[in-house]
């Protein structure tokens, strides 16, 4: 408690979740402190990922809302995306299509877009543009446009012309 032992708790829960994710998740329900809950959830997601992404995604989707709101869930989905990215970019792109929950999709799209952007900004722009009508794509568009506009705001403006909805507005705002 009090900020101490968080790493140890996370590690213990990761190990427990590797063996029995449902039981480890039920422990989380007994925690009242939101910070402890986030630390515990982090460990649980790590442990569940050892056995694959399905259980981890179900756990994340079922998490109650917190003060951090969907940012916390988005962070956990980004962890899952990182795991999927280890299997390759094509696998991660396909996985994003399976994430239907709009709030979880935000984290998935953002993480995969950032990975593509590390190698090829234009390829990232082309890929995320296909999701431009989705509100879930806005955070990824924003991060990409912000980074890209530091080097080439004109290219971001040209790209923004191809987008629609809130993604278009976000890209323009970052370019300006």
Secondary structure, DSSP 8 states (H G I E B T S, - for coil): -TTTTHHHHHHHHHHHHHHHHHHHHHHHHT---HHHHHHHHHHHHHHHHHT-HHHHHHHHHH----TTTHHHHHHHHHHHHHHHHTT-HHHHHHHHHH--SHHHHHHHHHHHHHHHHHH-HHHHHHHHHTTTTSGGGHHHHHHHHHHHHHHHHHHHHHHHHH--HHHHHHHHHHH-
